[in-house]
């Protein structure tokens, strides 16, 4: 039970960005996910736009 709490704490300290392109997900066999530690991000609203390295689609914080 204590390990689950630690995993939740670590997950809460990250921002995940997902590729929304279905074709990319099919070719890559899974959705591309970029995870950034909150310590590495000054402000979530003032961050550069990121793109999938495979299909060049804009990454979003919501998983589709």
Phi and psi in degrees as GROMACS dihedral restraints (atoms count N, CA, C in turn):
[ dihedral_restraints ]
;  ai    aj    ak    al  type     phi  dphi    fc
    3     4     5     6     1   -65.7    20    10
    4     5     6     7     1   -35.7    20    10
    6     7     8     9     1   -64.7    20    10
    7     8     9    10     1   -38.1    20    10
    9    10    11    12     1   -62.3    20    10
   10    11    12    13     1   -39.4    20    10
   12    13    14    15     1   -63.7    20    10
   13    14    15    16     1   -41.5    20    10
   15    16    17    18     1   -64.5    20    10
   16    17    18    19     1   -41.1    20    10
   18    19    20    21     1   -63.5    20    10
   19    20    21    22     1   -41.6    20    10
   21    22    23    24     1   -63.7    20    10
   22    23    24    25     1   -41.5    20    10
   24    25    26    27     1   -63.2    20    10
   25    26    27    28     1   -43.1    20    10
   27    28    29    30     1   -64.9    20    10
   28    29    30    31     1   -41.9    20    10
   30    31    32    33     1   -65.1    20    10
   31    32    33    34     1   -35.2    20    10
   33    34    35    36     1   -71.1    20    10
   34    35    36    37     1   -16.8    20    10
   36    37    38    39     1   -97.5    20    10
   37    38    39    40     1    16.2    20    10
   39    40    41    42     1  -129.4    20    10
   40    41    42    43     1   155.0    20    10
   42    43    44    45     1  -115.5    20    10
   43    44    45    46     1   130.1    20    10
   45    46    47    48     1  -109.0    20    10
   46    47    48    49     1   135.3    20    10
   48    49    50    51     1  -117.6    20    10
   49    50    51    52     1   134.2    20    10
   51    52    53    54     1  -118.6    20    10
   52    53    54    55     1   144.4    20    10
   54    55    56    57     1   -77.9    20    10
   55    56    57    58     1   131.8    20    10
   57    58    59    60     1   -97.1    20    10
   58    59    60    61     1    -5.1    20    10
   60    61    62    63     1   -76.9    20    10
   61    62    63    64     1   115.0    20    10
   63    64    65    66     1   -62.5    20    10
   64    65    66    67     1   -38.0    20    10
   66    67    68    69     1   -64.0    20    10
   67    68    69    70     1   -39.6    20    10
   69    70    71    72     1   -63.2    20    10
   70    71    72    73     1   -41.7    20    10
   72    73    74    75     1   -63.1    20    10
   73    74    75    76     1   -36.8    20    10
   75    76    77    78     1   -69.9    20    10
   76    77    78    79     1   -47.2    20    10
   78    79    80    81     1   -65.9    20    10
   79    80    81    82     1   -43.4    20    10
   81    82    83    84     1   -82.5    20    10
   82    83    84    85     1    -8.2    20    10
   84    85    86    87     1    73.9    20    10
   85    86    87    88     1    -4.2    20    10
   87    88    89    90     1  -164.6    20    10
   88    89    90    91     1   162.2    20    10
   90    91    92    93     1   -72.5    20    10
   91    92    93    94     1   136.3    20    10
   93    94    95    96     1   -72.4    20    10
   94    95    96    97     1   132.8    20    10
   96    97    98    99     1  -128.5    20    10
   97    98    99   100     1   128.7    20    10
   99   100   101   102     1  -109.7    20    10
  100   101   102   103     1   121.2    20    10
  102   103   104   105     1  -110.6    20    10
  103   104   105   106     1   129.2    20    10
  105   106   107   108     1  -119.0    20    10
  106   107   108   109     1   137.5    20    10
  108   109   110   111     1   -73.7    20    10
  109   110   111   112     1   141.2    20    10
  111   112   113   114     1   -59.9    20    10
  112   113   114   115     1   -28.8    20    10
  114   115   116   117     1   -64.0    20    10
  115   116   117   118     1   -27.0    20    10
  117   118   119   120     1   -85.9    20    10
  118   119   120   121     1    -9.6    20    10
  120   121   122   123     1  -114.5    20    10
  121   122   123   124     1   119.8    20    10
  123   124   125   126     1   -69.1    20    10
  124   125   126   127     1   -46.2    20    10
  126   127   128   129     1  -152.0    20    10
  127   128   129   130     1   123.0    20    10
  129   130   131   132     1   -59.5    20    10
  130   131   132   133     1   -26.4    20    10
  132   133   134   135     1   -85.9    20    10
  133   134   135   136     1   -15.0    20    10
  135   136   137   138     1  -117.4    20    10
  136   137   138   139     1    55.1    20    10
  138   139   140   141     1  -120.1    20    10
  139   140   141   142     1   145.7    20    10
  141   142   143   144     1   -62.5    20    10
  142   143   144   145     1   149.5    20    10
  144   145   146   147     1   -72.2    20    10
  145   146   147   148     1   136.0    20    10
  147   148   149   150     1  -111.5    20    10
  148   149   150   151     1   151.2    20    10
  150   151   152   153     1  -128.9    20    10
  151   152   153   154     1   151.4    20    10
  153   154   155   156     1   -64.1    20    10
  154   155   156   157     1   130.8    20    10
  156   157   158   159     1   -71.4    20    10
  157   158   159   160     1   -14.4    20    10
  159   160   161   162     1   -90.7    20    10
  160   161   162   163     1   -46.0    20    10
  162   163   164   165     1  -119.6    20    10
  163   164   165   166     1    -5.6    20    10
  165   166   167   168     1    68.3    20    10
  166   167   168   169     1    19.8    20    10
  168   169   170   171     1   -79.7    20    10
  169   170   171   172     1   144.0    20    10
  171   172   173   174     1   -61.3    20    10
  172   173   174   175     1   132.9    20    10
  174   175   176   177     1   -83.5    20    10
  175   176   177   178     1   142.2    20    10
  177   178   179   180     1  -120.3    20    10
  178   179   180   181     1   154.9    20    10
  180   181   182   183     1   -77.6    20    10
  181   182   183   184     1   -19.7    20    10
  183   184   185   186     1   -94.1    20    10
  184   185   186   187     1   138.2    20    10
  186   187   188   189     1   -85.4    20    10
  187   188   189   190     1   132.2    20    10
